[in-house]
Structures are given as C-alpha cells and as structure tokens.
C-alpha cells in the first residue's frame, strides 16, 4: 500500500481543517442548550451533556467496543478547545483533540492502516469493516453541508467497499437512474449461482447504508437472502434529493429497477425500514402491492410524530437538525418545520385508512418516543395480513436480537 493511499485521511481532513462544527450546520445563529425534559427514547439516547443522540446500545451491537466509546467520550470531556455550545461535550469547534469527527476518524484511520498491512484476507476484511464503523460514527449524524463529516463519510464508504471486495461474492455497487441523476445502493449477495430473494433496506434520517452490515451478515446471508441498501432522501448517497411528502420516490424507482438486476428474483422482493425508513416501507406497501411480497417496519415514524404537535415539539436538538437538514430548511423556526412535516404523516396522506394486501410486520418498543405502541399497532392494522410485535424489556441488545430474529423469520415465511 503506498504512503499516498495510507495518508488519504490526513490529506482529506487538512483541506477542510477549519470547517464549521456539526451543531452549527443547520441552526442559524448562536445556540444554547434547550432546557427541556429529555425525550423518552428507550435507549436513553437523549442525554443533556451531548448534542448528538447517544445510541450506545446500537453502536455496541454494530461491533464498536463499549470501552472504546467511553474512552473517546473521556477525551472529549477533557478537551480544552472552544466548544460551539458550552453545555455539549461533543461540540469542540476546531478539528483536533476532543472534536467528534477527529476522535472517531483517528480510530478509523488506525483500523484502516491495520487492514492495509494485513496479509490475511479475513482479518483485513474485519479491520476494513471496523474502519468503516468508526468513520461512519465520525460522520454522524451525516448532515448535508458538514464538510468534515463528509470527508469521514467518504472514508467510511471507501473502507466498506474494500471490505466488500473480500467477500465470497464481492459487494456490488448499483447506480439506478432517477430524474436525470442516480440512486446509489450496495447489493449484498450470499450466492451468485441462482436468483435470490431480495430485501431492500433503509434506516432513519441519521443513518447510512453501512449500518446494516451486521444484520446482513448475521441474519440475511445465512438465510440465503440478498440485501440492497438505499439511503434516505437527504442522507449519504441520496443527499442531493430533499425529503418531501412523497418520501418513497427514490425507493419506488429502485423497486421498479429490480427486474434489471440479474442476481435477484424480482418475484420475491421485500422491504425493511427503520424509523423514517419505516415510513417509506409502509408507504410502498400501499403504493406497490404487486412488487412487494412483504414489509417490515421497525419503530416506523408513520403518523404520530408528524401529527401530534406536542410530541414533535419535544424533539431533541440533533433530531431537529437532521429533519430540517433533509428538508433543506433551518431548525431555528421549529414551528415552520412542523407545519412542513405534517404532510409526511401517512394517515394525513390517506394511506393508513385502507388495508394493503402486502403482509406487514410492525415492530417497536412500547414506550418509544417516535413510535409508541399505538403507532406500532396502527402500522400493523394498515395491512390485511399485518402483525405487531410490541417489545417492553431491557437490555436493548436483547431487544435488537428479538426484533431481528422475528424479522428474518417473517421474511423467510413470505419470500
């Protein structure tokens, strides 16, 4: 590996060394910590000392070491650099020690270097995946216009592709034409000797395609199911499209392109959506009943968050910025953002009033902020063959396992 390649991360970040800090990207003017009761995220993600939602249980499930997370937070807490908002530990303004992007990118660069130096393909693949996870976390919450985060995101995808080249069936990169541009997705294939059933997967407004590797490796690949990941509008490879009321337009274009993909069986296609991705999945279940065999919505944001003003107003700062950023708005005037978002409700759109024939599994936690039990049940009720799985226990890692085992079984039953 040449020194030019190994020093790529240093060269990329040096070009944007004085870029704005993440918490200033979507909020215009000087910001202060909002004095409000934390939103009841089941995983305790809304912590007053941080701008970013802290999804530690999820990150640990992805494979990021909990000790490393705490050590990184300690470095942020001890950092002496100026912060954009004094009450938030993760807002060190300059790219250097204590800065969120810097700290996670440093770990990503270390893992990438070990991957490049490894002569064992299996070990190299694991190190590249580790690098992708760290660089992806450095980019979190992946706001459009965040130049430092964009460099981390570029490195995350580069490491992910390197890991993908070492798979038994190499990772495929699809570029699907849509409105004069392209929707870019990663196609993961457990085999290439026959057409496989396919699951299209999308996450929330603060996640990247890379976040679903563990789900594929552990649950889909052993079941012989291919996975096509697609970013939500305004995020990652889909950042050049804003989020609009037709939230599923990119995914619908991908779904209609599936017959052109030679490795998959167009008659056996499902979709899995998490959070806002669940909104898209449920929407497509209504709009494309002849192209989808099954749908899974995990903590889907289908109606209540967009229609209940009090719930929407309790959104934490990072969630506000993520939503406004995908809409092409600023988060200062949250009332205007709310009025704009009301149209994202599937109930308002009339899509939850009739039952789709597509079997729909709705999964969530009873006390979740974005998708509480009534929402979980309503999504299941929007399908003639719907089923709700309401979870109500800790620890969260066990909840993830339960949800994903049931997801795999649902897909196997219907594909």
N, C-alpha and C positions, 0 to 999 in steps of 0.2 A: 504494500500500500504506500503510495507516495506521500511525502510530507505535505504536498499541496492539498491532497484529499483529507488527510488526517487533521489539518488545521482549518478545515472549512468552517466549522462553527465559530472559531475565533475571527475569521475574516468577515463572516456574515454579520456578527454582532457588533464588530468595530465600526461598521458602516452606519449603524443606527444607534450609536452609543448614548446619544442624548435625546432619544425618543421620549414622548410623553409616557408617564406611568399609567398602568391599566385603568385605575379607578377614575382617571380624568378623561378617558376617551369619549364617553357617551354623556357625561354630565358636564354642562357648560357652567363655568364659574367656580368659585371656591366652595368646597364641600365640607360638611361636618357630619359626624356620626349621628344617624337618626335615633332619637331616644324613643324606642317603641318596644313592646313586648316581642321577643323572638317568635318568628313564625313557627308553628308546630310541625317542623319536619321530623319525621320519625327517627331519622339517623342523627339528630342533634346537629345538623349541618349549619344552622344559622347561629353562629357564635359571635358575641358582641365585640370581641377583640380582632375580628377579621372582616375585611371587605368581601373576600371570596367565601362562598358556601363550602364548608369543610366536609367533604364526602369521604371521611376516613375509612369507614367500613367498606365502601365500594372500592376505594383505591387499594386497600389491603386485599380484597377479593381479586382484583386485577393482577396482583402479584407484587405490589410495591410494599417493601418491608416497613412494618409499623415503627420499628426503631429508627429507621432512616427518616421517616416522616417527622418523628418527634425531634430528632437531631437537627433537621432542617429548620423546623419551627424555632428551636432554641437559637440558631444562628440569626434568624430574622429578629427575634426578640432582643438579642444582644446588640444588634447593629446600631451604629451611632449616626448613620446617614439621615438626612432630612426625609420626612415622610409627607406624602401628599395630604394625608389625614392623620393627625397625631394619634387618634384612638384606634387605628387599624395597623396591626403589626406587619401586614403584608403589602404595605404601600410605600416602601422605601423608594424614593423617587429616581435616583440615579442607578444605572446599570453597574452593579458591583456587589460586594458582600452585603447580604441582607435583602437584596432585591429579589422578588419572587422568581422572575424569569431567569436571573443569573444563577440562583441557588439550584434550581431544578435542572437547568441546562448544563451546569457543571457536572452533575451526576450523570446526565445523559451522555456527555462527551466522554466521561470515564468508561461507561459501559460500551460505547461505540468503539473506543480505542481497543478495549479488550476483545471485542468481536472481530475487529480487523486483524488483530495479532493471533487469533486462534487458528490452529490448523485442523481442529475437529469441527466438522460441519454442524453437528448437533449442538455443540457448545456455542459456536458462533451464532447460530440461529437464536438461541436463548438470550445471548448478550445483545443482539440487534433488537429483539423484542423488548428487552429491558430498557435499552436506549430510547426506543420509540415511546415507551410508557413515560419515562422521565421528561423527554422533550414535549410530549403531549401535555403533561401536567404543567410544564413551564408555560405553555401557551394558554392554559385555562384562565378565563372562560372563553377564549378564542374570539375576542371582539374584532369585528372588521375595523380597520384603521389603526390597530395596535401593532406598530411596526416591529417592536421587539418580540412580541408574541408570534407574529407572522414568521419571523426567522426560526423560532423554536418549532413552529408547526411544520415548516419546510423540512427541518432536520428530522422531525418525528416521522413524516411520511417517507423520507429517504431511508431511514433505518428500517421502517416497516417493509418497504419494497425489498431491501436487502435480505431481510428475514424470509420474505415470501419467495425469493429465488431459491432458497434452500429447502423448500417444502417438497415432499414426494411428487405432488403435482404443483408446479410453480404458480404463484399468485398471478391472476390475470387483471389487467387494468382496462376497464371498459370506458369508452368515451361515446356517449349516446347523444345524437343531435337533438337540440330543442331550441326553437325560436332563434336560429342563427348562431347559437352557442353550443356548448356541450355540457351534459351532466356526467360527471366522472365518478365511477364507483369501482370498488375492489370485489372481484369474484373469487371466492374460495371454493376449491373443488377437492373433495376427498378421493375422487377417482375420475378418470377421463376415458374409460373404456365403454361407457354407456351413458345415455342421457339421464341426468339425476333430477330428483325433486329439488325445488329451489325455494329458499326463504329470503325475501327482501327485508333488510333490517335498517331501521333508523332510530336515533336516540332523541335526546332533548335538545333544547336550543343552546346548551353549553357542553355538548359532547361531539367527538369526532368519530369517524369510521373505525379508528384504531381501537376504540373502547370495547369492541365486540369480539376480539380475537379469542379471549378466554372462553366465551360462550360457544364459539365455533369449535375450538379445539376439544373442549370437554364434552359438549352435548350434541352438536350437529354432525361433526365429522364422523364420530363412531356410529351414528345412526344412518350414515350414507346420504346426508342432506347437504346440498350446496348452499352457500350464503353469499348474497350480493349486498354489500353495504352502500348506503347512499346518504350523503349529508343533508341535513335540513336546510331550507332556504335561509340564506344569510350567514351560513356557517361553513367553514372549511372549503372544500372544492365547490360548494354551492353559494359561496359568499357574494357572488355578483348578481344573485337574484334576491330581492327583498321578500320577506314574509308578507303574504296577502291573504285575503279571505279564502281564496282558492289555495289552501295550504298544501294540497296534494298534487299540484300541477306537475312538479318535477317527477314525482314518483309515478304518476299516471303515465308520463312519457316513457319512463323506464319500463313500466309494466307492459306497455304496448310494444316495446322493443324486444321483449323476452323471446319471441319466436325467432329472432335473428341470432340468438346465442346458441351455438352448436352443441354445447356440453350439457344443456339442461332440457328437461321435459316441460314444454310450455303448458301441458295439461295439468301439471302438478306444481302450482305456484301458490305460496302463502306470503303473508306479510306480518312482521313483528315490529311494533312501535313502542317506544318508551317515552313517557311524559308527552311532549308535543308530538313526538313521533306516533304516539297512540292516537292523537287527533287525526293524523294523516291516515293511519291504518284503518280506523273506523270509518273515515270519510270514503276511502277506496272500497271498503266493504259494501257501501251503498251505491257508489258510482260504477263499480266494475265487478258486478256479481258473477259474470261469465268468465272472467280472467283469474279470479282468486278462488282457491279451494278452501282456504281457512285464514283467519286473522287472530293475532294475539295482541292485546293492549295491556301493557304493564304501567300502572299508575298513570293512565291516559288523561291528559288535560283536554276534556271534550266540551265541558259546559260550565260547571260551577265557578271555576276561577275567572272566567270571562264574563259571567252574567251576574255574579254577586259582588257588588261594589266594595263592601266591607272586606271581603276576602282579598280582592285584588289590591286594595289599599294597604294591606299588611305585607305585601311582597317586600323582601329584603333588598338592599341596595344592588347587589350583584344581579339578582333576578330582574330587577327593574332595568338595569343597564343592558342585560342580554336581550330582553324583549324589545326595548327601544332600538337597540343596535340593529336587530334583524328587520325591524320595520323601516329603518332609515330615519329615525326620529332621535331627539334627545330625551333623557329621562327626567329632566327638571320638572316639566309640567306633566305630572303623573296622571292628572285628570284627563288631559287630552289623549294620552296613551291609552287610558282605559276606554274612552269613547271609541277610539280607533280599533281596540281589541274586541269589543263586544261582538263584532261580526265574525270572529273566529269561533264562536260557540256553535257547535253542530246542532244544538237544539234551536238556536236562532235561525240557522240556515234551513231548518225543516228536515234535517237528515236523521234525527233520532225519533221522529214521530211515526215512521213506518219501519217494519222489520225486514232486514235484508235476509236473503236465504243463505248467505255465507256464514258458516259456523264461526262464532266469535268467543274467544276466551278472554275475560277481563280479570286481571289480577291486580291487587293493591293491598295496602295496609289500612286497617280500619280507621286509624287516626291521622292519615296523611293530610298535609296541607293542600296540595294541588288536586289530589284525587281521593277524597274520603269515601267511606262506604257507600253513601247514596250514589256517587258517581260511578263507582265500580259496578254496582247493580244496574244502573241505567244503561251503561255500555253493553252489558250482557243482554239486557232487555231489548236492545235495538236489533237483535238477531233472532230469527226464528229458532235457531239452534245455538243460542247463547248460553254461556255458563260463567258464573262468577266464582272467583277464589279470593276470599277475604282473609288476609293474614292479620294476626294480632298477637305476635310474640317477639321476643328478643332472644339471643343476639341477632343482629341483622344479617350476618353471614349465613346463618341457618335459614333465614327468610329468603335470601337470594337463592340458596340451593333448592329449597322447596318450590319456589316460583319457576325456576328454570327446568327442573325435572318435570314438572307438570306441563310446562311449555313444550318441551321435547316430546312428551307423550301425546299431547294434543296434536302436534304437527304430524307425528307418525300415524296417528289414527286417521287423519284426514288427507294425508298426501300419499 
